[in-house]
Amino acid sequence: MGKMVRFFKECGAELRKVVWPTRSDVVSSVKVVLVSTVIIAVILGLLDLLFVTGMNLIF
């Protein structure tokens, strides 16, 4: 039981050392992720369309 108590105390001590991001940092990171996801989705969609069109021309 003593090991569990020590474990949780050490976890709390480590969490106090963490530098949490500000709200604006999180918002800007989310924007970057959303924009990059949309760009990759468009690129993959265009590649898929290209390959499907190519296959339809061949077969």
PDB file of N, H, CA, C and O in Angstrom:
ATOM      1  N   MET A   1       0.826  -1.194   0.000  1.00  0.00           N
ATOM      2  CA  MET A   1       0.000   0.000   0.000  1.00  0.00           C
ATOM      3  C   MET A   1       0.871   1.260   0.000  1.00  0.00           C
ATOM      4  O   MET A   1       0.522   2.269  -0.613  1.00  0.00           O
ATOM      5  N   GLY A   2       1.980   1.188   0.678  1.00  0.00           N
ATOM      6  H   GLY A   2       2.264   0.369   1.176  1.00  0.00           H
ATOM      7  CA  GLY A   2       2.879   2.333   0.753  1.00  0.00           C
ATOM      8  C   GLY A   2       3.485   2.680  -0.597  1.00  0.00           C
ATOM      9  O   GLY A   2       3.756   3.845  -0.891  1.00  0.00           O
ATOM     10  N   LYS A   3       3.697   1.642  -1.423  1.00  0.00           N
ATOM     11  H   LYS A   3       3.477   0.696  -1.184  1.00  0.00           H
ATOM     12  CA  LYS A   3       4.257   1.887  -2.754  1.00  0.00           C
ATOM     13  C   LYS A   3       3.268   2.648  -3.630  1.00  0.00           C
ATOM     14  O   LYS A   3       3.658   3.515  -4.413  1.00  0.00           O
ATOM     15  N   MET A   4       1.974   2.314  -3.492  1.00  0.00           N
ATOM     16  H   MET A   4       1.657   1.610  -2.856  1.00  0.00           H
ATOM     17  CA  MET A   4       0.960   3.022  -4.278  1.00  0.00           C
ATOM     18  C   MET A   4       0.880   4.493  -3.874  1.00  0.00           C
ATOM     19  O   MET A   4       0.770   5.370  -4.732  1.00  0.00           O
ATOM     20  N   VAL A   5       0.936   4.760  -2.579  1.00  0.00           N
ATOM     21  H   VAL A   5       1.026   4.048  -1.883  1.00  0.00           H
ATOM     22  CA  VAL A   5       0.874   6.141  -2.093  1.00  0.00           C
ATOM     23  C   VAL A   5       2.078   6.914  -2.616  1.00  0.00           C
ATOM     24  O   VAL A   5       1.942   8.043  -3.087  1.00  0.00           O
ATOM     25  N   ARG A   6       3.260   6.300  -2.533  1.00  0.00           N
ATOM     26  H   ARG A   6       3.371   5.383  -2.151  1.00  0.00           H
ATOM     27  CA  ARG A   6       4.467   6.960  -3.034  1.00  0.00           C
ATOM     28  C   ARG A   6       4.373   7.209  -4.536  1.00  0.00           C
ATOM     29  O   ARG A   6       4.787   8.257  -5.031  1.00  0.00           O
ATOM     30  N   PHE A   7       3.820   6.224  -5.256  1.00  0.00           N
ATOM     31  H   PHE A   7       3.484   5.373  -4.854  1.00  0.00           H
ATOM     32  CA  PHE A   7       3.654   6.369  -6.701  1.00  0.00           C
ATOM     33  C   PHE A   7       2.791   7.582  -7.034  1.00  0.00           C
ATOM     34  O   PHE A   7       3.155   8.386  -7.893  1.00  0.00           O
ATOM     35  N   PHE A   8       1.655   7.718  -6.363  1.00  0.00           N
ATOM     36  H   PHE A   8       1.360   7.065  -5.665  1.00  0.00           H
ATOM     37  CA  PHE A   8       0.758   8.831  -6.659  1.00  0.00           C
ATOM     38  C   PHE A   8       1.359  10.171  -6.228  1.00  0.00           C
ATOM     39  O   PHE A   8       1.130  11.187  -6.885  1.00  0.00           O
ATOM     40  N   LYS A   9       2.117  10.185  -5.145  1.00  0.00           N
ATOM     41  H   LYS A   9       2.303   9.360  -4.611  1.00  0.00           H
ATOM     42  CA  LYS A   9       2.793  11.418  -4.739  1.00  0.00           C
ATOM     43  C   LYS A   9       3.824  11.830  -5.793  1.00  0.00           C
ATOM     44  O   LYS A   9       3.939  13.008  -6.131  1.00  0.00           O
ATOM     45  N   GLU A  10       4.568  10.854  -6.307  1.00  0.00           N
ATOM     46  H   GLU A  10       4.475   9.897  -6.032  1.00  0.00           H
ATOM     47  CA  GLU A  10       5.564  11.153  -7.331  1.00  0.00           C
ATOM     48  C   GLU A  10       4.903  11.587  -8.634  1.00  0.00           C
ATOM     49  O   GLU A  10       5.421  12.457  -9.335  1.00  0.00           O
ATOM     50  N   CYS A  11       3.763  10.986  -8.962  1.00  0.00           N
ATOM     51  H   CYS A  11       3.342  10.280  -8.393  1.00  0.00           H
ATOM     52  CA  CYS A  11       3.017  11.413 -10.161  1.00  0.00           C
ATOM     53  C   CYS A  11       2.576  12.866 -10.015  1.00  0.00           C
ATOM     54  O   CYS A  11       2.702  13.650 -10.955  1.00  0.00           O
ATOM     55  N   GLY A  12       2.067  13.222  -8.857  1.00  0.00           N
ATOM     56  H   GLY A  12       1.965  12.585  -8.093  1.00  0.00           H
ATOM     57  CA  GLY A  12       1.652  14.603  -8.607  1.00  0.00           C
ATOM     58  C   GLY A  12       2.824  15.564  -8.717  1.00  0.00           C
ATOM     59  O   GLY A  12       2.690  16.655  -9.271  1.00  0.00           O
ATOM     60  N   ALA A  13       3.977  15.157  -8.189  1.00  0.00           N
ATOM     61  H   ALA A  13       4.086  14.270  -7.740  1.00  0.00           H
ATOM     62  CA  ALA A  13       5.167  16.008  -8.260  1.00  0.00           C
ATOM     63  C   ALA A  13       5.596  16.213  -9.713  1.00  0.00           C
ATOM     64  O   ALA A  13       5.971  17.321 -10.095  1.00  0.00           O
ATOM     65  N   GLU A  14       5.544  15.163 -10.515  1.00  0.00           N
ATOM     66  H   GLU A  14       5.239  14.263 -10.204  1.00  0.00           H
ATOM     67  CA  GLU A  14       5.924  15.288 -11.927  1.00  0.00           C
ATOM     68  C   GLU A  14       4.930  16.153 -12.695  1.00  0.00           C
ATOM     69  O   GLU A  14       5.331  16.930 -13.562  1.00  0.00           O
ATOM     70  N   LEU A  15       3.638  16.028 -12.388  1.00  0.00           N
ATOM     71  H   LEU A  15       3.313  15.397 -11.683  1.00  0.00           H
ATOM     72  CA  LEU A  15       2.627  16.834 -13.085  1.00  0.00           C
ATOM     73  C   LEU A  15       2.769  18.319 -12.750  1.00  0.00           C
ATOM     74  O   LEU A  15       2.416  19.170 -13.566  1.00  0.00           O
ATOM     75  N   ARG A  16       3.278  18.637 -11.563  1.00  0.00           N
ATOM     76  H   ARG A  16       3.564  17.945 -10.900  1.00  0.00           H
ATOM     77  CA  ARG A  16       3.497  20.043 -11.227  1.00  0.00           C
ATOM     78  C   ARG A  16       4.654  20.634 -12.026  1.00  0.00           C
ATOM     79  O   ARG A  16       4.740  21.852 -12.180  1.00  0.00           O
ATOM     80  N   LYS A  17       5.539  19.789 -12.531  1.00  0.00           N
ATOM     81  H   LYS A  17       5.470  18.799 -12.406  1.00  0.00           H
ATOM     82  CA  LYS A  17       6.677  20.256 -13.331  1.00  0.00           C
ATOM     83  C   LYS A  17       6.293  20.519 -14.793  1.00  0.00           C
ATOM     84  O   LYS A  17       7.030  21.191 -15.516  1.00  0.00           O
ATOM     85  N   VAL A  18       5.159  20.000 -15.222  1.00  0.00           N
ATOM     86  H   VAL A  18       4.561  19.454 -14.635  1.00  0.00           H
ATOM     87  CA  VAL A  18       4.749  20.114 -16.619  1.00  0.00           C
ATOM     88  C   VAL A  18       4.418  21.559 -16.953  1.00  0.00           C
ATOM     89  O   VAL A  18       3.750  22.248 -16.183  1.00  0.00           O
ATOM     90  N   VAL A  19       4.893  22.013 -18.112  1.00  0.00           N
ATOM     91  H   VAL A  19       5.436  21.453 -18.739  1.00  0.00           H
ATOM     92  CA  VAL A  19       4.537  23.342 -18.605  1.00  0.00           C
ATOM     93  C   VAL A  19       3.383  23.148 -19.589  1.00  0.00           C
ATOM     94  O   VAL A  19       3.582  22.694 -20.716  1.00  0.00           O
ATOM     95  N   TRP A  20       2.186  23.497 -19.148  1.00  0.00           N
ATOM     96  H   TRP A  20       2.025  23.867 -18.233  1.00  0.00           H
ATOM     97  CA  TRP A  20       1.003  23.289 -19.963  1.00  0.00           C
ATOM     98  C   TRP A  20       0.902  24.398 -21.008  1.00  0.00           C
ATOM     99  O   TRP A  20       1.236  25.549 -20.725  1.00  0.00           O
ATOM    100  N   PRO A  21       0.436  24.056 -22.229  1.00  0.00           N
ATOM    101  CA  PRO A  21       0.315  25.084 -23.274  1.00  0.00           C
ATOM    102  C   PRO A  21      -0.829  26.057 -22.958  1.00  0.00           C
ATOM    103  O   PRO A  21      -1.796  25.718 -22.276  1.00  0.00           O
ATOM    104  N   THR A  22      -0.679  27.260 -23.474  1.00  0.00           N
ATOM    105  H   THR A  22       0.107  27.536 -24.027  1.00  0.00           H
ATOM    106  CA  THR A  22      -1.740  28.250 -23.293  1.00  0.00           C
ATOM    107  C   THR A  22      -2.888  27.936 -24.248  1.00  0.00           C
ATOM    108  O   THR A  22      -2.746  27.138 -25.175  1.00  0.00           O
ATOM    109  N   ARG A  23      -4.007  28.570 -24.003  1.00  0.00           N
ATOM    110  H   ARG A  23      -4.122  29.218 -23.250  1.00  0.00           H
ATOM    111  CA  ARG A  23      -5.182  28.347 -24.856  1.00  0.00           C
ATOM    112  C   ARG A  23      -4.881  28.738 -26.302  1.00  0.00           C
ATOM    113  O   ARG A  23      -5.291  28.038 -27.228  1.00  0.00           O
ATOM    114  N   SER A  24      -4.180  29.833 -26.501  1.00  0.00           N
ATOM    115  H   SER A  24      -3.847  30.402 -25.749  1.00  0.00           H
ATOM    116  CA  SER A  24      -3.879  30.278 -27.867  1.00  0.00           C
ATOM    117  C   SER A  24      -2.941  29.290 -28.568  1.00  0.00           C
ATOM    118  O   SER A  24      -3.063  29.070 -29.773  1.00  0.00           O
ATOM    119  N   ASP A  25      -2.004  28.695 -27.820  1.00  0.00           N
ATOM    120  H   ASP A  25      -1.905  28.874 -26.842  1.00  0.00           H
ATOM    121  CA  ASP A  25      -1.129  27.668 -28.407  1.00  0.00           C
ATOM    122  C   ASP A  25      -1.938  26.460 -28.871  1.00  0.00           C
ATOM    123  O   ASP A  25      -1.701  25.920 -29.952  1.00  0.00           O
ATOM    124  N   VAL A  26      -2.886  26.047 -28.051  1.00  0.00           N
ATOM    125  H   VAL A  26      -3.078  26.486 -27.173  1.00  0.00           H
ATOM    126  CA  VAL A  26      -3.719  24.889 -28.397  1.00  0.00           C
ATOM    127  C   VAL A  26      -4.584  25.199 -29.609  1.00  0.00           C
ATOM    128  O   VAL A  26      -4.710  24.373 -30.513  1.00  0.00           O
ATOM    129  N   VAL A  27      -5.178  26.379 -29.632  1.00  0.00           N
ATOM    130  H   VAL A  27      -5.076  27.050 -28.898  1.00  0.00           H
ATOM    131  CA  VAL A  27      -6.044  26.764 -30.758  1.00  0.00           C
ATOM    132  C   VAL A  27      -5.238  26.814 -32.048  1.00  0.00           C
ATOM    133  O   VAL A  27      -5.701  26.330 -33.081  1.00  0.00           O
ATOM    134  N   SER A  28      -4.041  27.393 -32.007  1.00  0.00           N
ATOM    135  H   SER A  28      -3.665  27.787 -31.168  1.00  0.00           H
ATOM    136  CA  SER A  28      -3.236  27.464 -33.227  1.00  0.00           C
ATOM    137  C   SER A  28      -2.792  26.074 -33.672  1.00  0.00           C
ATOM    138  O   SER A  28      -2.731  25.803 -34.872  1.00  0.00           O
ATOM    139  N   SER A  29      -2.484  25.198 -32.736  1.00  0.00           N
ATOM    140  H   SER A  29      -2.534  25.418 -31.762  1.00  0.00           H
ATOM    141  CA  SER A  29      -2.110  23.826 -33.101  1.00  0.00           C
ATOM    142  C   SER A  29      -3.281  23.078 -33.733  1.00  0.00           C
ATOM    143  O   SER A  29      -3.101  22.332 -34.696  1.00  0.00           O
ATOM    144  N   VAL A  30      -4.467  23.277 -33.196  1.00  0.00           N
ATOM    145  H   VAL A  30      -4.613  23.883 -32.414  1.00  0.00           H
ATOM    146  CA  VAL A  30      -5.656  22.630 -33.760  1.00  0.00           C
ATOM    147  C   VAL A  30      -5.912  23.132 -35.177  1.00  0.00           C
ATOM    148  O   VAL A  30      -6.280  22.352 -36.055  1.00  0.00           O
ATOM    149  N   LYS A  31      -5.720  24.431 -35.402  1.00  0.00           N
ATOM    150  H   LYS A  31      -5.421  25.065 -34.688  1.00  0.00           H
ATOM    151  CA  LYS A  31      -5.904  24.985 -36.748  1.00  0.00           C
ATOM    152  C   LYS A  31      -4.924  24.364 -37.730  1.00  0.00           C
ATOM    153  O   LYS A  31      -5.300  24.022 -38.851  1.00  0.00           O
ATOM    154  N   VAL A  32      -3.678  24.216 -37.319  1.00  0.00           N
ATOM    155  H   VAL A  32      -3.373  24.494 -36.408  1.00  0.00           H
ATOM    156  CA  VAL A  32      -2.670  23.612 -38.191  1.00  0.00           C
ATOM    157  C   VAL A  32      -3.044  22.171 -38.525  1.00  0.00           C
ATOM    158  O   VAL A  32      -2.920  21.745 -39.674  1.00  0.00           O
ATOM    159  N   VAL A  33      -3.498  21.429 -37.534  1.00  0.00           N
ATOM    160  H   VAL A  33      -3.599  21.775 -36.601  1.00  0.00           H
ATOM    161  CA  VAL A  33      -3.880  20.032 -37.765  1.00  0.00           C
ATOM    162  C   VAL A  33      -5.073  19.948 -38.705  1.00  0.00           C
ATOM    163  O   VAL A  33      -5.078  19.118 -39.614  1.00  0.00           O
ATOM    164  N   LEU A  34      -6.087  20.792 -38.506  1.00  0.00           N
ATOM    165  H   LEU A  34      -6.083  21.466 -37.767  1.00  0.00           H
ATOM    166  CA  LEU A  34      -7.276  20.752 -39.366  1.00  0.00           C
ATOM    167  C   LEU A  34      -6.945  21.126 -40.804  1.00  0.00           C
ATOM    168  O   LEU A  34      -7.406  20.469 -41.737  1.00  0.00           O
ATOM    169  N   VAL A  35      -6.151  22.173 -40.991  1.00  0.00           N
ATOM    170  H   VAL A  35      -5.777  22.707 -40.233  1.00  0.00           H
ATOM    171  CA  VAL A  35      -5.790  22.601 -42.345  1.00  0.00           C
ATOM    172  C   VAL A  35      -4.959  21.534 -43.040  1.00  0.00           C
ATOM    173  O   VAL A  35      -5.204  21.221 -44.205  1.00  0.00           O
ATOM    174  N   SER A  36      -3.981  20.972 -42.341  1.00  0.00           N
ATOM    175  H   SER A  36      -3.783  21.225 -41.394  1.00  0.00           H
ATOM    176  CA  SER A  36      -3.153  19.938 -42.966  1.00  0.00           C
ATOM    177  C   SER A  36      -3.975  18.682 -43.266  1.00  0.00           C
ATOM    178  O   SER A  36      -3.728  18.017 -44.272  1.00  0.00           O
ATOM    179  N   THR A  37      -4.932  18.353 -42.424  1.00  0.00           N
ATOM    180  H   THR A  37      -5.132  18.893 -41.607  1.00  0.00           H
ATOM    181  CA  THR A  37      -5.800  17.196 -42.687  1.00  0.00           C
ATOM    182  C   THR A  37      -6.629  17.413 -43.941  1.00  0.00           C
ATOM    183  O   THR A  37      -6.760  16.507 -44.764  1.00  0.00           O
ATOM    184  N   VAL A  38      -7.191  18.607 -44.094  1.00  0.00           N
ATOM    185  H   VAL A  38      -7.084  19.343 -43.425  1.00  0.00           H
ATOM    186  CA  VAL A  38      -7.994  18.907 -45.283  1.00  0.00           C
ATOM    187  C   VAL A  38      -7.120  18.862 -46.540  1.00  0.00           C
ATOM    188  O   VAL A  38      -7.539  18.325 -47.566  1.00  0.00           O
ATOM    189  N   ILE A  39      -5.923  19.416 -46.466  1.00  0.00           N
ATOM    190  H   ILE A  39      -5.582  19.852 -45.632  1.00  0.00           H
ATOM    191  CA  ILE A  39      -5.026  19.420 -47.631  1.00  0.00           C
ATOM    192  C   ILE A  39      -4.658  17.992 -48.031  1.00  0.00           C
ATOM    193  O   ILE A  39      -4.694  17.657 -49.215  1.00  0.00           O
ATOM    194  N   ILE A  40      -4.311  17.159 -47.072  1.00  0.00           N
ATOM    195  H   ILE A  40      -4.282  17.431 -46.110  1.00  0.00           H
ATOM    196  CA  ILE A  40      -3.956  15.761 -47.367  1.00  0.00           C
ATOM    197  C   ILE A  40      -5.162  15.010 -47.927  1.00  0.00           C
ATOM    198  O   ILE A  40      -5.013  14.192 -48.834  1.00  0.00           O
ATOM    199  N   ALA A  41      -6.359  15.281 -47.395  1.00  0.00           N
ATOM    200  H   ALA A  41      -6.480  15.945 -46.658  1.00  0.00           H
ATOM    201  CA  ALA A  41      -7.564  14.619 -47.892  1.00  0.00           C
ATOM    202  C   ALA A  41      -7.832  15.000 -49.347  1.00  0.00           C
ATOM    203  O   ALA A  41      -8.211  14.151 -50.154  1.00  0.00           O
ATOM    204  N   VAL A  42      -7.635  16.266 -49.679  1.00  0.00           N
ATOM    205  H   VAL A  42      -7.327  16.956 -49.024  1.00  0.00           H
ATOM    206  CA  VAL A  42      -7.848  16.712 -51.062  1.00  0.00           C
ATOM    207  C   VAL A  42      -6.826  16.059 -51.988  1.00  0.00           C
ATOM    208  O   VAL A  42      -7.175  15.602 -53.077  1.00  0.00           O
ATOM    209  N   ILE A  43      -5.571  16.015 -51.561  1.00  0.00           N
ATOM    210  H   ILE A  43      -5.287  16.386 -50.677  1.00  0.00           H
ATOM    211  CA  ILE A  43      -4.531  15.393 -52.386  1.00  0.00           C
ATOM    212  C   ILE A  43      -4.837  13.916 -52.611  1.00  0.00           C
ATOM    213  O   ILE A  43      -4.741  13.426 -53.736  1.00  0.00           O
ATOM    214  N   LEU A  44      -5.203  13.208 -51.550  1.00  0.00           N
ATOM    215  H   LEU A  44      -5.281  13.605 -50.636  1.00  0.00           H
ATOM    216  CA  LEU A  44      -5.525  11.783 -51.694  1.00  0.00           C
ATOM    217  C   LEU A  44      -6.764  11.572 -52.560  1.00  0.00           C
ATOM    218  O   LEU A  44      -6.825  10.615 -53.332  1.00  0.00           O
ATOM    219  N   GLY A  45      -7.746  12.453 -52.436  1.00  0.00           N
ATOM    220  H   GLY A  45      -7.697  13.230 -51.809  1.00  0.00           H
ATOM    221  CA  GLY A  45      -8.939  12.355 -53.275  1.00  0.00           C
ATOM    222  C   GLY A  45      -8.616  12.551 -54.743  1.00  0.00           C
ATOM    223  O   GLY A  45      -9.141  11.843 -55.603  1.00  0.00           O
ATOM    224  N   LEU A  46      -7.746  13.518 -55.029  1.00  0.00           N
ATOM    225  H   LEU A  46      -7.320  14.093 -54.331  1.00  0.00           H
ATOM    226  CA  LEU A  46      -7.351  13.755 -56.419  1.00  0.00           C
ATOM    227  C   LEU A  46      -6.536  12.581 -56.973  1.00  0.00           C
ATOM    228  O   LEU A  46      -6.714  12.187 -58.125  1.00  0.00           O
ATOM    229  N   LEU A  47      -5.653  12.033 -56.156  1.00  0.00           N
ATOM    230  H   LEU A  47      -5.508  12.353 -55.220  1.00  0.00           H
ATOM    231  CA  LEU A  47      -4.898  10.855 -56.599  1.00  0.00           C
ATOM    232  C   LEU A  47      -5.815   9.670 -56.865  1.00  0.00           C
ATOM    233  O   LEU A  47      -5.631   8.945 -57.843  1.00  0.00           O
ATOM    234  N   ASP A  48      -6.797   9.473 -56.001  1.00  0.00           N
ATOM    235  H   ASP A  48      -6.946  10.062 -55.207  1.00  0.00           H
ATOM    236  CA  ASP A  48      -7.759   8.391 -56.195  1.00  0.00           C
ATOM    237  C   ASP A  48      -8.533   8.590 -57.492  1.00  0.00           C
ATOM    238  O   ASP A  48      -8.719   7.647 -58.261  1.00  0.00           O
ATOM    239  N   LEU A  49      -8.980   9.812 -57.730  1.00  0.00           N
ATOM    240  H   LEU A  49      -8.829  10.578 -57.105  1.00  0.00           H
ATOM    241  CA  LEU A  49      -9.702  10.115 -58.967  1.00  0.00           C
ATOM    242  C   LEU A  49      -8.824   9.858 -60.188  1.00  0.00           C
ATOM    243  O   LEU A  49      -9.288   9.317 -61.191  1.00  0.00           O
ATOM    244  N   LEU A  50      -7.560  10.248 -60.097  1.00  0.00           N
ATOM    245  H   LEU A  50      -7.183  10.687 -59.282  1.00  0.00           H
ATOM    246  CA  LEU A  50      -6.617  10.027 -61.184  1.00  0.00           C
ATOM    247  C   LEU A  50      -6.432   8.534 -61.464  1.00  0.00           C
ATOM    248  O   LEU A  50      -6.460   8.107 -62.618  1.00  0.00           O
ATOM    249  N   PHE A  51      -6.246   7.757 -60.418  1.00  0.00           N
ATOM    250  H   PHE A  51      -6.224   8.104 -59.481  1.00  0.00           H
ATOM    251  CA  PHE A  51      -6.040   6.315 -60.597  1.00  0.00           C
ATOM    252  C   PHE A  51      -7.296   5.619 -61.131  1.00  0.00           C
ATOM    253  O   PHE A  51      -7.197   4.735 -61.981  1.00  0.00           O
ATOM    254  N   VAL A  52      -8.461   6.007 -60.644  1.00  0.00           N
ATOM    255  H   VAL A  52      -8.542   6.725 -59.953  1.00  0.00           H
ATOM    256  CA  VAL A  52      -9.714   5.405 -61.105  1.00  0.00           C
ATOM    257  C   VAL A  52      -9.926   5.748 -62.578  1.00  0.00           C
ATOM    258  O   VAL A  52     -10.307   4.886 -63.370  1.00  0.00           O
ATOM    259  N   THR A  53      -9.685   6.981 -62.936  1.00  0.00           N
ATOM    260  H   THR A  53      -9.375   7.681 -62.293  1.00  0.00           H
ATOM    261  CA  THR A  53      -9.832   7.392 -64.336  1.00  0.00           C
ATOM    262  C   THR A  53      -8.845   6.633 -65.224  1.00  0.00           C
ATOM    263  O   THR A  53      -9.203   6.193 -66.316  1.00  0.00           O
ATOM    264  N   GLY A  54      -7.611   6.480 -64.761  1.00  0.00           N
ATOM    265  H   GLY A  54      -7.320   6.838 -63.873  1.00  0.00           H
ATOM    266  CA  GLY A  54      -6.616   5.727 -65.502  1.00  0.00           C
ATOM    267  C   GLY A  54      -7.012   4.272 -65.682  1.00  0.00           C
ATOM    268  O   GLY A  54      -6.839   3.708 -66.762  1.00  0.00           O
ATOM    269  N   MET A  55      -7.539   3.669 -64.641  1.00  0.00           N
ATOM    270  H   MET A  55      -7.680   4.127 -63.763  1.00  0.00           H
ATOM    271  CA  MET A  55      -7.978   2.264 -64.729  1.00  0.00           C
ATOM    272  C   MET A  55      -9.159   2.121 -65.686  1.00  0.00           C
ATOM    273  O   MET A  55      -9.233   1.154 -66.444  1.00  0.00           O
ATOM    274  N   ASN A  56     -10.081   3.084 -65.650  1.00  0.00           N
ATOM    275  H   ASN A  56     -10.021   3.869 -65.034  1.00  0.00           H
ATOM    276  CA  ASN A  56     -11.227   3.025 -66.556  1.00  0.00           C
ATOM    277  C   ASN A  56     -10.785   3.175 -68.014  1.00  0.00           C
ATOM    278  O   ASN A  56     -11.389   2.577 -68.904  1.00  0.00           O
ATOM    279  N   LEU A  57      -9.751   3.959 -68.265  1.00  0.00           N
ATOM    280  H   LEU A  57      -9.260   4.445 -67.542  1.00  0.00           H
ATOM    281  CA  LEU A  57      -9.234   4.100 -69.626  1.00  0.00           C
ATOM    282  C   LEU A  57      -8.552   2.800 -70.104  1.00  0.00           C
ATOM    283  O   LEU A  57      -8.659   2.417 -71.269  1.00  0.00           O
ATOM    284  N   ILE A  58      -7.864   2.149 -69.186  1.00  0.00           N
ATOM    285  H   ILE A  58      -7.778   2.460 -68.239  1.00  0.00           H
ATOM    286  CA  ILE A  58      -7.140   0.917 -69.540  1.00  0.00           C
ATOM    287  C   ILE A  58      -8.110  -0.242 -69.749  1.00  0.00           C
ATOM    288  O   ILE A  58      -7.980  -0.993 -70.716  1.00  0.00           O
ATOM    289  N   PHE A  59      -9.068  -0.388 -68.861  1.00  0.00           N
ATOM    290  H   PHE A  59      -9.174   0.222 -68.076  1.00  0.00           H
ATOM    291  CA  PHE A  59      -9.969  -1.541 -68.924  1.00  0.00           C
ATOM    292  C   PHE A  59     -11.264  -1.109 -69.510  1.00  0.00           C
ATOM    293  O   PHE A  59     -12.177  -1.922 -69.658  1.00  0.00           O
TER     294      PHE A  59
END
